[in-house]
Amino acid sequence: MLRFSLSRGRTLVDRKMLREGLRLGIPPMIQSSVNALGNMVLQNFMNGFGTQTVAAITTAYRVDTVALLPVVHMGTAISTMAAQSDGAGDKKRIFRFFKAGTALAAVISVVLTLFVVFMGQYLVSMFGVGEEAALIGGNFFRRFGCFYPIYGLCMAFRGALEGIGDVAYSSVIGIVALISRIIMSYTLVGLWDNMVIAYAEGLSWCVMLVLYFVRFAVKRRDLGVQGR
């Protein structure tokens, strides 16, 4: 039989660990809340293009979510290895893992780009949408898929930064990218019509990449490692 006992003078909560948990947990929580609100705004925007576009883009994003899983998990792997290396005090190894993971993410992203560009329309049609919606979905992927390598690099940088504990900045970048995506969707619609949905998200990834690159360069300098 297990017995639990409490004694005076012993704290039940490690305040240092609690602060660290809050520091790492609150930024993603805020980002998730903002993303939910932002997605509602974008969904309302997309609804203005009619049922065929809504069906096409909604289905395309289902395919996109599955297609990008290898890239997302590569970023998670980089984060895990960077965190382990940082905890062990081996700063140089962080950059070795980052470079190897970035190369793999880039190759995987290019393969996925070719796959969705040539197979996008067929993949969308597999979900039972009409011919018009499948055609729109194919056009969407021919534009959107070209940004996959950008997203792959973003996930590599994000993984490295979060691995060394820079979670707050990563969450801020995600929010900035979402805001830029919303702004570009509304301001560039006259240029690209319903395909602005693809271009706006792809360009928001470009914004993310620039911000991640700048932050990573600063962090590398602060850690005193050149990452050769």
C-alpha positions as CSV (number, residue, x, y, z in Angstrom):
1,M,0.0,0.0,0.0
2,L,1.3,3.4,-1.0
3,R,1.2,6.2,1.6
4,F,1.6,9.9,1.0
5,S,2.5,12.3,3.7
6,L,3.1,16.0,3.9
7,S,5.6,17.6,6.1
8,R,6.1,21.2,7.1
9,G,8.9,23.1,5.6
10,R,8.8,21.3,2.3
11,T,7.5,23.1,-0.8
12,L,5.1,21.2,-3.0
13,V,6.0,23.3,-6.1
14,D,9.4,24.0,-7.4
15,R,9.0,27.7,-8.3
16,K,12.0,27.7,-10.6
17,M,10.6,24.8,-12.6
18,L,7.1,26.4,-12.6
19,R,8.5,29.7,-14.0
20,E,10.4,27.8,-16.7
21,G,7.3,25.8,-17.6
22,L,5.2,29.0,-17.9
23,R,8.0,30.6,-19.9
24,L,7.9,27.8,-22.4
25,G,4.2,27.1,-22.3
26,I,2.4,30.5,-22.3
27,P,3.8,31.8,-25.7
28,P,2.5,28.7,-27.7
29,M,-0.8,29.0,-25.8
30,I,-1.2,32.7,-26.9
31,Q,-0.1,31.8,-30.4
32,S,-2.7,29.1,-30.7
33,S,-5.4,31.4,-29.5
34,V,-4.4,34.1,-32.0
35,N,-4.2,31.5,-34.8
36,A,-7.7,30.3,-34.0
37,L,-9.0,33.9,-34.3
38,G,-7.0,34.6,-37.4
39,N,-8.2,31.4,-39.1
40,M,-11.8,32.6,-38.5
41,V,-11.0,35.8,-40.3
42,L,-9.4,34.0,-43.2
43,Q,-12.3,31.5,-43.4
44,N,-14.7,34.4,-43.7
45,F,-12.5,35.9,-46.4
46,M,-12.4,32.6,-48.3
47,N,-16.2,32.2,-48.1
48,G,-16.5,35.3,-50.4
49,F,-15.2,33.3,-53.4
50,G,-18.2,30.9,-53.4
51,T,-18.8,27.3,-52.6
52,Q,-16.6,25.7,-55.3
53,T,-13.5,27.6,-54.0
54,V,-14.3,26.9,-50.4
55,A,-14.7,23.2,-51.2
56,A,-11.5,23.2,-53.2
57,I,-9.3,25.1,-50.8
58,T,-10.7,23.3,-47.7
59,T,-9.9,19.9,-49.3
60,A,-6.5,21.1,-50.5
61,Y,-5.6,22.1,-47.0
62,R,-6.5,18.6,-45.8
63,V,-4.0,17.2,-48.3
64,D,-1.5,19.9,-47.4
65,T,-1.7,19.0,-43.7
66,V,-0.7,15.4,-44.5
67,A,1.8,16.2,-47.1
68,L,3.8,18.6,-44.8
69,L,4.0,16.2,-41.9
70,P,7.5,15.0,-42.9
71,V,8.8,18.5,-42.8
72,V,7.0,19.4,-39.6
73,H,8.5,16.3,-37.9
74,M,11.9,17.1,-39.2
75,G,11.7,20.4,-37.4
76,T,10.6,18.6,-34.3
77,A,13.7,16.3,-34.6
78,I,16.0,19.3,-35.0
79,S,14.4,20.9,-31.9
80,T,14.8,17.7,-29.8
81,M,18.5,17.3,-30.8
82,A,19.2,20.9,-30.3
83,A,17.7,20.9,-26.9
84,Q,19.7,17.8,-25.9
85,S,22.9,19.4,-27.2
86,D,22.2,22.6,-25.4
87,G,21.5,20.8,-22.2
88,A,24.8,18.9,-22.5
89,G,26.6,22.2,-23.1
90,D,27.8,21.2,-26.6
91,K,26.9,24.3,-28.5
92,K,28.8,23.3,-31.7
93,R,26.7,20.1,-32.0
94,I,23.5,22.3,-32.2
95,F,24.7,23.7,-35.5
96,R,25.8,20.3,-36.8
97,F,22.3,19.0,-36.2
98,F,20.8,22.1,-37.7
99,K,22.8,21.9,-40.9
100,A,22.0,18.2,-41.3
101,G,18.3,18.7,-40.5
102,T,18.1,21.7,-42.8
103,A,19.6,19.7,-45.8
104,L,17.1,16.9,-45.2
105,A,14.2,19.3,-44.8
106,A,15.1,21.0,-48.1
107,V,15.3,17.8,-50.0
108,I,12.0,16.5,-48.6
109,S,10.3,19.9,-49.4
110,V,11.4,19.8,-53.0
111,V,10.1,16.3,-53.4
112,L,6.8,17.3,-51.9
113,T,6.7,20.3,-54.1
114,L,7.0,18.2,-57.2
115,F,4.4,15.7,-55.8
116,V,1.6,18.3,-55.1
117,V,2.3,20.4,-58.2
118,F,1.7,17.4,-60.5
119,M,-0.7,15.4,-58.4
120,G,-2.6,18.1,-56.6
121,Q,-5.7,18.0,-58.7
122,Y,-6.0,14.3,-58.5
123,L,-5.5,14.3,-54.7
124,V,-8.2,16.9,-54.3
125,S,-10.6,14.9,-56.5
126,M,-10.1,11.8,-54.3
127,F,-12.2,13.5,-51.6
128,G,-15.3,13.5,-53.8
129,V,-15.4,17.1,-54.8
130,G,-16.8,18.2,-58.2
131,E,-14.7,18.7,-61.3
132,E,-14.6,22.4,-61.0
133,A,-13.5,22.3,-57.3
134,A,-10.8,19.7,-58.3
135,L,-9.5,22.1,-61.0
136,I,-9.4,25.0,-58.5
137,G,-7.5,22.7,-56.1
138,G,-5.0,21.8,-58.7
139,N,-4.4,25.4,-59.6
140,F,-4.0,26.1,-55.9
141,F,-1.3,23.5,-55.5
142,R,0.6,24.6,-58.6
143,R,1.0,27.9,-56.9
144,F,1.1,27.0,-53.2
145,G,3.4,24.0,-53.6
146,C,6.2,26.1,-54.9
147,F,6.6,27.6,-51.4
148,Y,7.1,24.3,-49.7
149,P,10.9,24.6,-49.7
150,I,10.5,28.0,-47.9
151,Y,8.3,26.2,-45.3
152,G,10.9,23.5,-44.9
153,L,13.6,26.0,-44.1
154,C,11.2,27.8,-41.6
155,M,10.7,24.5,-39.7
156,A,14.4,23.9,-39.5
157,F,15.1,27.4,-38.1
158,R,12.1,27.1,-35.8
159,G,13.2,23.7,-34.5
160,A,16.7,25.0,-33.7
161,L,15.5,28.1,-32.0
162,E,12.9,26.3,-29.9
163,G,15.5,23.7,-29.1
164,I,17.6,26.3,-27.3
165,G,14.6,27.7,-25.5
166,D,13.7,30.6,-27.7
167,V,10.0,29.7,-27.7
168,A,8.6,33.2,-27.1
169,Y,10.2,34.6,-30.2
170,S,9.1,31.7,-32.3
171,S,5.5,32.3,-31.2
172,V,5.8,36.0,-32.0
173,I,7.0,35.1,-35.5
174,G,4.1,32.8,-36.0
175,I,1.7,35.6,-35.0
176,V,3.4,38.2,-37.3
177,A,3.2,35.7,-40.2
178,L,-0.5,35.2,-39.6
179,I,-1.1,39.0,-39.5
180,S,0.9,39.5,-42.7
181,R,-1.1,36.7,-44.3
182,I,-4.4,38.3,-43.5
183,I,-3.2,41.7,-44.7
184,M,-1.9,40.3,-48.0
185,S,-5.1,38.3,-48.5
186,Y,-7.3,41.4,-48.4
187,T,-4.9,43.8,-50.2
188,L,-3.8,41.6,-53.1
189,V,-7.1,39.9,-53.9
190,G,-7.5,42.2,-56.9
191,L,-4.2,40.9,-58.3
192,W,-4.7,37.1,-57.9
193,D,-8.5,36.7,-57.2
194,N,-9.1,33.4,-55.3
195,M,-5.5,32.2,-55.8
196,V,-4.5,35.0,-53.4
197,I,-5.1,32.4,-50.7
198,A,-2.2,30.4,-51.9
199,Y,0.1,33.4,-52.5
200,A,-0.7,35.1,-49.2
201,E,0.2,32.1,-47.2
202,G,3.3,31.4,-49.2
203,L,4.5,35.0,-48.9
204,S,3.8,34.9,-45.1
205,W,6.2,31.9,-45.0
206,C,8.8,34.1,-46.7
207,V,8.2,36.7,-43.9
208,M,8.7,33.9,-41.3
209,L,11.9,32.8,-43.0
210,V,13.5,36.2,-42.9
211,L,12.6,36.7,-39.2
212,Y,13.8,33.3,-38.3
213,F,17.1,33.8,-40.2
214,V,17.8,37.1,-38.4
215,R,17.0,35.7,-35.0
216,F,19.1,32.6,-35.6
217,A,22.1,34.7,-36.7
218,V,21.8,36.7,-33.5
219,K,21.6,33.6,-31.4
220,R,24.6,32.0,-33.1
221,R,26.6,35.0,-32.3
222,D,25.4,35.1,-28.7
223,L,26.4,31.5,-28.2
224,G,29.8,32.2,-29.6
225,V,29.7,29.5,-32.2
226,Q,30.4,30.1,-35.9
227,G,28.7,26.8,-37.0
228,R,31.3,25.8,-39.6
